[in-house]
Amino acid sequence: MSRLFFKTAITTALLCILSSATVTLHAAMESSEDDSTRNQPRTPTIPAHKKSDSTRAKTYNAERVVITGARNEVLLKNSPVRVEIIDQAVTKTTGMVNLGNMLQEQTGMLVTNHVRNGVQIMGLNPDYTLILIDGQPMIGRVAGVLDLTRISVGNVQQVEVVKGPMSSLYGSEALAGVINIITRKPAAGLSVRAYTQAIERGALEGQVELGYGGDSFDLAVFGNLKNTQPFSRTQIMSKEVGSDTLTVPFSGFTDRTAQVRFKWYPASNLNISANLRYFGTSSEGVFIESFFGQVASNKGTVEQQDASATIAMEWTQGKARLSAQTYASMYGEIYNFDVAQGQAGSIDNMIRRISRTMVQYDVLWNERNRFTLGGEFQYDDASGSRYPTQPLYRTAVGFGQWEGNPLDWLSYALSARYDATSAFGNSFNPRLSLLYKPSDALQVRASGGTGFKAPDFRQLFVEFSNRLSGAGYDLIGAYRLGSTLEPERSQAFDLGVMWSMGALDIGEVSLGSWNLDARLFRNTLNNLIEVYRVGRSDNRDVYSYRNVARAYTQGLETTLRGDIPLTVWQKISVSFGYQYLEAMDVEVLDAIAQGLAGTTDPATGSFTPLKRADYRGLWFRPPHSGTARVQYDNEFLGISANIRAQYIGTMGDEALDQNGIVIGNPSRKVWDADAESIPAYWNLNAAVSKTFSFEKNARPLGISSLRATLGVNNMLDALNLRSLPNLVGRQMFVNVNVEW
């Protein structure tokens, strides 16, 4: 990114923000419908799909509708399954451009900065969360992590998050929850949007979006291109004696995203749709990799490509709906290293293909009961230098759900799914969710269920040899060594309360309307798959995978939100969130209780037992984290300004371990000392934006609105290159969004 462009862009944005000419009032459509929830049946009627402009407004503006929790349209306020919504309004006023930016400001969702940006939910690693785009799974995980910076949110309508195991509807990988990215529906008529952003130590990015919504068909086209130049950060890191100067390189890359969605309405009760998506990235230079708790650098080029296609139909007749879809995706990556990696040489490549055919039948039996039945067939394979045997999975699935509303104040969703998989056998997973509404202002939700995560191709079939200096090892899948792996399993319970406190006043001073959301959760996990050292071969350590670990995570999440009116056109919105997390290795707890956990002095042979009070839990899980947001909106002037903060508490880093193996079978290093901790830090972000809206008869170049945003991420320049190498530090940015 050139300095000239960056300075020019900042100057342009400042002029736009400071100018107030040609500003017109652009009021948002608001629903006047009663929001009472106590006396409404939860199950909505199946919506018609042949739509006019008036039905569009009612469907998308009058009520918040969610899909992910039940695989059906449900009013958010009446859903027994707890669904959190992050909508596009968040991105408009903050300058967020990827999913990682969007999720990091949500309570209870920690975006990991350890080599790749994944999301940790309820203390569970990124590979335990299923990520969907328009209901279809994303693939292309590296070391179990789907890099969230790959996923542009430029054309996102909303992101729906369901926390807790959702294997009863979505199968494997949904052990921690599901994140469903729902792309924007085109508005009636023709619309065009263009966007550009420049950011320090980040990408120069451009987006173009074209939409057409009509009674006969809808069309949406989205394109995104971003380019980052290589850079490095240097930090002086203290240690027990003296200090080290650490420099971490960040490779340059070019990302390309394209998506086309088409939906045809041949009849009022029938629609046929197609969705095509492509993502590609190229990078060259020195980049960072992770090797069993150690961060090392590598040099070369990386090419990644991800292409997917979906064809679907929906047919409604009376109270029933039949939907079917076929989905296919292919992900490929090629690493060209400067150092030969064993027999594979300097080229390391992998191709993964997945196809899925699904049929789902819903019937609204009456206004208080809806039944869903469905089935899927999945095909999944892998090939390349890491998978010379070209392994494959075949999975047959059956699932069902009963959504009921027996009383005005009580509703439930009971779901179950059976997976029969060629690689590891069968799995049955039920889930029950309840919603109790003692009043219009109070909602209590509870859920319990089981989940599973299938062993992936890497854990079963990988053959990889790393020959980098200081990091030589072989990684062999369990199947290649004649071992079997069972699916990882969990049992989870969740209890949440949502209280709409309404307007709060002190005398004649209005403090606005407030609501409180609190949630307790517990997950018990068994058969967790872990890496273990098999032995040595050719002077290199050999690693594989096994089912050993048991763990649990439990905690509390709470979020307080308020809207404080200042005048008719001005308001302040605030939110404060906090999570307390306890994440424990049960194997370690058992060893402590039996007096078997501890360290032996190599000089004297004396044994020092590990005390329960000294054991702090699983690595990279902060017990305390929080979020805060304050935003000012002036609708008349079209100005928004906000400041947002994320607090990440102290957490352990295995690479900083001081006392080695603490239990021997299975072997463990544990977080039990201050010197093994990553210090707590604050990530402080701020942005100010100015929106110009133009009347139809006074639109320059046909522009209906223009928004310019200027901001800074990580204002305090939080940095920890040793333990959090993907935390790049302070970033100034500017972006401009134009709509026709």
C-alpha positions, 0 to 999 in steps of 0.5 A: 500500500503506497503512502501516497494513496493512504494520505490521499484517502485519509484526506478525502475521508476527512473532507467528507466527514467535516462537510455537511453540505447536501445532507438530507434526512434518511430515516430508517423504516421502523415497525409499529407492530406490537412486540408482545411475546407472551400471547403469540404462538412461537411457530410462524406460518411458512412464508410465501416465496412469490413476493412484492415490495410490500411483502419484502418490507414486512418479511425483512423489517417488521420482525427479526427472523432467524434460521440457524437454531432450527433450520427453519424460519423462526421469530427471534423473540420466540425461538427456544434455541438461543440465537445471537445476531450480529447485523450489517449495521455493526459493520457500517459504523465500525469499518469492519471488513472480515469475520474476525473483526466482527466476532472479536467484539462479541461477548464470549467469543475470543478471536485467537491470534496464535498464528491464525485467526480462529474463534474460540467459543466457551473455551473450545478451540476453533476446530469445534465451531462449524462455520457456514455461509448461507447454510453451507459449510466452509472447508479449508482448515489449516491445523484445525483453524479456518482463518476468519480473515479470509471471510469478507463481510462486505455483502453480509446481511447478518451473522447468526451465532448458536453457542453449544453443541448443535450436532443434533441438526448439523453433525460433526464440527458443531461441538462448540456451536454454529456460526452462519453467515447470511449474505444480503438479499437484494432490495427491490429494483436495481442497486449497486454498491462500491467500497474501498478501504486502506489500512495500516499493516493490512490490506488495500481492499476494494468491493463491488456489489450488484443486486436486483430484486424482482417479482420473478427473480433475484440476482446478487453479485459480489466481488472483493479484491485485497492486497497486503504488502509484506511487513515485520514487527519488532519487539523487545521481549523480557525474560528471566535474565535480560531480554530478547529482541524478537522480529516476526515477519508478515507475508504479503498476500492477494485475496480474491472473492467472488459470489453470485446468487440467483433465485427464480420464482416460477410460481407463488409456491416454488423457488429455485436458486443457485449460489456460486462462490470462489475464494483464492489467495496468493502469498509469498515471502516469510510467514509464521507457522506453529509447531507443537506450541512453538512459533517458527518462520518459514519461507516460500509461496502459498496458493489457496483456492476454495470454490463451491456451488449450490443448487436448491429448490423450495416448494410449499403446498398448504401447511407443508414445505419440501426443500432439496439442495445439492452442494459441492465444494473443493479446497486446494492449497500448495506450499512451495517451501525453500526447504525440502520437506522429506520425500514430498520435496519442497512442494506440499499440496492438498486437495479436499472435496466435499459434496452433500445432497439434502432433502428436508420436509417441514409441516406446520401441523397446526399453529402450535406444532411444526415437524421437520424430517430430513436426510443427507448424503455426504461424500468427502475426500482428500488427496495430495502429498500429505494424503497419498492414499487418497482417503474418503468419507461417506456419510448417511444422515437422518434428522428430525425436529419437533417444535411445539408451543403447548402453552402461550408461555412455553415452547420447545424444540426437540431435535435428533440426528443420526450419522452413519460414517464409513470412517468411524461408525455411527453417532446419535445426538439429541437436543432439547431447548425450552423457552419460558416466558413468565412475562412480556419482559422476561424470557428464560431459555434452557437447553441440553444436548450431546455433540460429536466431532469426527476425527478429521483427515489430518488426524487419521491419514496425514503423512507429513515430514517437517525438515525446517531447522530446529523443527524437524519431526514427522506427523503420521495419522493414527490410521497409518499406524494401525490405530483407531480413533473414536469421535470426540463427544460432549454433553452440554447444558445451557441456561439463559435469561433475557430481561427487557427492563424497558425505559429507566428514568430518574425524575424527568431525566430519561436514561433510555431503554435497557436489556440484560442477557445472562447465560450459564453454560457447562460442557463435558468433553470425552475422547478428545483427540490429542497429539502424542510422541510415538518415538524417534526415527532418523533422529526426528521425533514422530508424532501421531494422534490418540483418544485420551483427553477429558475436559470440561468448560463452564462459565458465565456470560452477561451483556448489558445493553442500553439506548439513551435518547438525547434528542429526536435525532440523537442517541447514545448506544452502550453495551458491556459484556463479560465472560468468566470461563473455567476450562480444566483438563480432567486428567490433570485434576485426577492426577492431582487428587491421587498425588501423581501430578508434580515435578521431580528435581533432576539433581536431588530426585525429590518430588514436589506435588502439584497443588490444585490451587496452582493449576490454572486450566487449559492453555490459551483460555483466559478466565476473564474477558470482556467487551464494551462499546459506546456509540453516538448517532446523529441521524439528522447530520448522518454522523456516527462515532464509537469506541469499542474495547475488548479485554483479554485476561491472563492466559497460559502459553505452553511455549512458556512452560517452566517445569516440563512434564507434570503428569506422565500418562498421558504426558502433560505440561500444565499452566501452573506458574505466572512465568507461563502466562500471557499478560492481560491486554486491552484492544481499543478501537474507534471509528467515526463515519459520515453518511450523505443521503441524496434525494432522487432529483439531486443525486450526483452521478446517480449516487443515493448515499455515500459514507466515509469512515475514519478509524483506528484499531488497537489504539494502545498498540497491544503487542506480544510477538512471542505468544500472539504473533498475529496481533499486529498492533495499531492500525489506522484505516479509512474507507468509503462506501458508495451506493447507487 
